[in-house]
Amino acid sequence: MAKQTNEEIKDKNQETADGSANDPSVKKSADAPESVKEKDEAADQTGQKEEAVDNQPDPAKLEELTKKAAAQASEIETLKKSGQDLNSRLLRAQADFDNFRKRTIKEKADARKFRAQDLVSDLLETLDNFKRALAVDTASEDGTALKKGMEMILGKFESALKKEGVEEIESLGKPFDPTVHQAVMQEESDEHDSGIVIQVLQAGYTLNGRVIRPAMVKVSQ
């Protein structure tokens, strides 16, 4: 009885196996994983297509960004030109200030050098009178003693003027120079070429190189 039961059970299992093999529903269940995979792949492709569509740039937004970029580029160029203009103005201001500083230094130096010009100009007439007085011949002892005293005073006078930068212009026998000479007479001369100073009528002077009085001279023709 137990043996028979085992055989029956075996036969039933065999029939069940055969039936499962021929049953369409069972086959369909076996093929189910492959169908799920295909659906997943299709879903992935659909998602990729949707993502690609989403990644396409919006024309309106692209145009707006382009306009913003152009405006920024224009602003940068304007700022660059403004910076160049400010730099040029700064350089000009520095050059003007440097020229002003140099001019001020020169003016101060000239003021120190020529501070005594007015005084010296007034004293030159006194110097001329001293020289005229000493040019007079004297035969008496008193006159000779007075002349020597005047010569000493004239020497100290000229020494004081020289310390201030006063120099007499050398003119006699020199070619006429309109920058330091004033020709008041012309005279024919066999001893000199034309245009030579043959007589000094009034001495000329310079103060630190500047002519404060030209020499009045007679020039050969």
C-alpha positions in Angstrom: 0.0 0.0 0.0 2.8 2.4 0.8 4.6 1.4 -2.4 1.6 2.1 -4.5 1.1 5.4 -2.9 4.7 6.4 -3.7 4.2 5.5 -7.3 1.0 7.5 -7.5 2.7 10.4 -6.0 5.5 10.1 -8.5 3.0 9.9 -11.4 1.2 13.0 -10.2 4.5 14.9 -10.0 5.3 13.9 -13.5 2.0 15.0 -14.7 2.3 18.3 -12.9 5.7 18.9 -14.5 4.4 18.0 -18.0 1.4 20.2 -17.4 3.5 23.1 -16.4 5.6 22.7 -19.5 2.5 22.9 -21.7 0.7 25.6 -19.8 0.9 29.0 -21.6 0.4 30.9 -18.3 3.5 29.2 -16.9 5.5 30.0 -20.0 4.4 33.6 -19.8 5.6 33.8 -16.2 9.0 32.5 -17.2 9.3 35.1 -19.9 8.2 37.9 -17.6 11.7 39.1 -16.5 12.7 39.7 -20.2 9.5 41.8 -20.7 10.3 43.9 -17.6 13.8 44.5 -18.9 12.5 45.8 -22.2 10.1 48.0 -20.4 12.9 49.5 -18.3 15.0 50.1 -21.4 12.1 51.8 -23.1 11.5 53.9 -20.0 15.2 54.9 -19.9 15.2 55.9 -23.6 12.1 58.0 -23.0 13.7 59.6 -20.0 16.8 60.4 -22.0 14.7 61.9 -24.8 12.8 64.0 -22.3 16.1 65.1 -20.6 17.6 66.1 -24.0 14.5 68.1 -24.7 14.8 69.8 -21.3 18.5 70.6 -22.0 17.8 72.5 -25.2 18.4 76.3 -24.5 15.5 78.7 -24.4 15.8 81.1 -27.4 14.4 84.0 -25.3 16.8 83.4 -22.4 19.7 83.0 -24.9 18.9 86.3 -26.5 18.6 88.0 -23.1 22.0 86.6 -22.0 23.5 87.8 -25.3 22.2 91.3 -24.8 23.6 91.3 -21.2 27.0 90.1 -22.4 27.1 92.9 -25.1 26.1 95.5 -22.5 28.8 94.4 -20.1 31.4 94.4 -22.9 30.3 98.0 -23.8 30.5 99.0 -20.2 34.0 97.5 -19.8 35.2 99.4 -22.9 33.8 102.6 -21.6 35.5 102.1 -18.2 38.8 101.3 -20.0 38.6 104.5 -22.0 37.7 106.5 -18.9 40.7 105.0 -17.1 43.0 105.9 -20.0 41.7 109.5 -20.0 42.2 109.8 -16.2 45.7 108.5 -16.5 46.5 111.0 -19.3 45.1 113.8 -17.2 47.1 112.7 -14.2 50.3 112.6 -16.3 49.6 116.1 -17.6 48.9 117.4 -14.1 52.2 115.9 -12.9 54.1 117.5 -15.8 52.5 120.9 -15.1 53.3 120.7 -11.4 56.9 119.7 -12.2 57.2 122.6 -14.6 55.7 124.9 -12.0 58.1 123.6 -9.3 61.1 124.1 -11.5 59.9 127.6 -12.6 59.4 128.6 -8.9 62.9 127.3 -7.9 64.4 129.3 -10.8 62.5 132.5 -9.9 63.6 132.2 -6.3 67.2 131.7 -7.4 67.0 134.6 -9.8 65.5 136.8 -7.0 68.5 136.0 -4.8 71.0 136.6 -7.7 69.5 139.9 -8.8 68.1 141.2 -5.6 70.6 144.1 -5.7 70.0 145.0 -9.4 68.1 148.2 -8.6 70.6 149.3 -6.1 73.5 148.5 -8.4 71.9 150.4 -11.2 71.6 153.5 -9.0 75.2 153.2 -7.9 76.6 152.9 -11.4 76.2 156.7 -11.9 78.2 157.3 -8.8 80.9 155.0 -10.1 81.0 156.9 -13.4 81.5 160.2 -11.5 84.4 158.7 -9.5 86.0 157.6 -12.8 85.5 161.0 -14.4 87.0 162.7 -11.4 90.1 160.5 -11.4 90.5 161.1 -15.2 91.3 164.7 -14.5 95.1 165.5 -14.3 96.3 167.4 -11.3 99.7 169.0 -10.6 99.4 170.1 -7.0 100.4 167.9 -4.1 97.0 168.4 -2.5 95.3 167.3 -5.7 97.5 164.3 -6.0 96.8 163.3 -2.4 93.1 163.7 -3.0 93.3 161.7 -6.1 95.0 158.8 -4.3 92.3 158.8 -1.6 89.6 158.7 -4.3 91.4 155.8 -6.0 91.4 153.9 -2.7 87.6 154.6 -2.3 86.9 153.6 -5.9 88.9 150.3 -5.4 86.8 149.4 -2.3 83.6 150.5 -4.1 84.4 148.2 -7.1 85.4 145.4 -4.8 82.0 145.6 -3.0 80.2 145.5 -6.3 82.2 142.6 -7.6 81.2 140.6 -4.5 77.6 141.1 -5.5 78.4 139.8 -9.0 78.9 143.1 -10.8 81.4 142.9 -13.7 82.4 145.5 -16.2 81.9 144.6 -19.9 85.1 144.4 -21.8 84.5 146.4 -24.9 87.6 148.3 -26.3 89.0 146.5 -29.3 86.2 143.9 -29.3 83.8 143.2 -32.2 80.6 145.1 -31.8 77.9 143.0 -30.0 74.4 144.4 -29.9 73.6 142.3 -26.8 76.1 144.2 -24.7 77.0 147.3 -26.7 75.1 150.4 -27.7 76.7 152.1 -30.7 76.3 155.9 -30.5 78.9 156.8 -33.0 80.7 155.4 -36.1 84.1 156.5 -37.4 86.3 155.4 -40.2 89.5 153.8 -39.0 92.6 152.6 -40.9 93.8 150.7 -37.9 90.7 148.6 -37.3 88.4 146.5 -39.4 84.8 147.5 -39.7 82.6 146.8 -36.7 85.3 147.1 -34.0 84.8 149.1 -30.8 87.4 151.8 -31.0 86.3 153.9 -28.0 84.1 153.4 -24.8 82.1 156.4 -24.0 80.4 154.8 -21.0 81.3 151.5 -19.4 78.7 148.7 -19.4 78.1 146.3 -16.6 76.6 142.9 -15.9 75.1 141.4 -12.7 75.6 137.7 -12.4 75.8 137.4 -16.2 72.7 139.7 -16.9 73.3 142.9 -18.7 72.1 145.7 -16.4 73.6 148.5 -18.6 75.1 148.1 -22.1 78.3 149.9 -22.9 78.0 153.0 -25.0 80.7 152.8 -27.7 82.1 154.2 -30.9 82.4 151.7 -33.7 84.8 151.7 -36.7 83.3 151.7 -40.2 
